[in-house]
Amino acid sequence: MSIKISEIAKMANVSISTVSRLLCKSLLVNEKTRKKVEKILKETGYIRNILAHNLAAKKSHIIGVLAADLLDPYFPQIITKIENVLSENNYLAYIANSNRSFEREKK
């Protein structure tokens, strides 16, 4: 079972919000507290669950890209450009191929 933010906070004698701010790279955590919490994170092997964080924040930074036909040389070129722009803006692209099927596109 993985360790929770609340357990990290208790071990560091700080609030859950402080640990959360630190994990979100907020500058609102003073250096002494930051070092103490980071030490505990390292010692416990804490791994942030990005999916849970995104679910709670109601944003995923994931964008779906539907291509009509990935075998057509045109679409991989366009998708590569889309992925590059998304990556530069800290987004991830999920690629799907409809094989030119309107029914698959509707799903």
C-alpha positions in Angstrom: 0.0 0.0 0.0 1.4 3.4 -0.9 1.8 6.2 1.6 -0.7 9.1 1.5 -0.1 12.8 1.6 -1.8 12.9 5.0 0.8 10.5 6.4 3.6 12.6 4.9 2.1 15.7 6.5 1.8 14.0 9.9 5.4 12.8 9.8 6.7 16.3 8.8 4.4 18.0 11.3 2.9 20.2 8.6 -0.5 20.5 7.0 -1.7 18.4 4.1 -2.0 21.6 2.2 1.7 22.3 2.7 2.6 18.9 1.3 0.3 19.4 -1.6 1.7 22.9 -2.4 5.2 21.4 -2.3 4.2 18.6 -4.7 2.7 21.2 -7.1 6.0 23.1 -7.0 4.4 26.1 -5.3 6.8 28.8 -4.1 4.6 29.3 -1.0 6.5 26.7 1.0 9.5 28.1 3.0 12.9 26.5 2.4 13.3 24.8 5.8 9.8 23.2 5.5 10.5 22.2 1.9 13.7 20.4 2.8 12.1 18.6 5.7 9.1 17.4 3.6 11.3 16.5 0.6 13.5 14.4 2.9 10.5 12.5 4.2 9.2 12.0 0.6 12.5 10.5 -0.4 12.8 8.3 2.7 9.3 6.9 2.3 9.7 6.4 -1.5 6.5 8.5 -2.0 5.4 8.5 -5.6 2.8 11.1 -6.6 -0.3 9.6 -8.2 -0.8 12.0 -11.2 -4.1 10.5 -12.2 -5.6 10.9 -8.8 -4.3 14.5 -8.7 -5.7 15.3 -12.0 -9.0 13.7 -11.1 -9.3 15.9 -8.0 -8.2 19.0 -9.9 -10.8 18.2 -12.6 -8.2 18.6 -15.3 -6.0 16.0 -16.9 -3.7 17.8 -19.4 -4.6 15.0 -21.8 -6.1 15.7 -25.2 -7.5 13.0 -27.5 -6.6 13.2 -31.2 -8.6 11.2 -33.6 -7.1 10.5 -37.0 -9.1 9.2 -39.9 -6.4 6.9 -41.3 -3.0 6.5 -39.8 -1.8 4.7 -42.9 -2.3 7.8 -44.9 1.1 9.7 -44.8 -0.7 13.0 -44.2 -2.1 12.2 -40.8 1.2 11.1 -39.0 2.8 14.4 -40.1 -0.1 16.4 -38.7 -0.3 14.3 -35.5 3.5 14.8 -34.9 3.0 18.6 -35.1 0.0 18.4 -32.7 2.0 16.3 -30.3 4.9 18.7 -30.4 2.7 21.7 -29.5 0.9 19.8 -26.8 4.2 18.7 -25.3 5.6 22.2 -25.2 2.5 23.2 -23.2 2.7 20.2 -20.8 -0.2 18.3 -22.4 -0.2 14.7 -23.5 -1.9 13.4 -26.6 -3.9 10.2 -26.8 -4.0 9.1 -30.4 -6.9 7.0 -31.9 -7.4 5.8 -35.4 -11.0 5.7 -36.8 -10.0 3.9 -40.0 -12.4 6.4 -41.8 -15.3 4.9 -39.9 -18.0 7.4 -38.9 -19.3 4.9 -36.4 -15.9 4.6 -34.7 -15.6 8.4 -34.7 -18.9 8.8 -32.9 -17.8 6.5 -30.1 
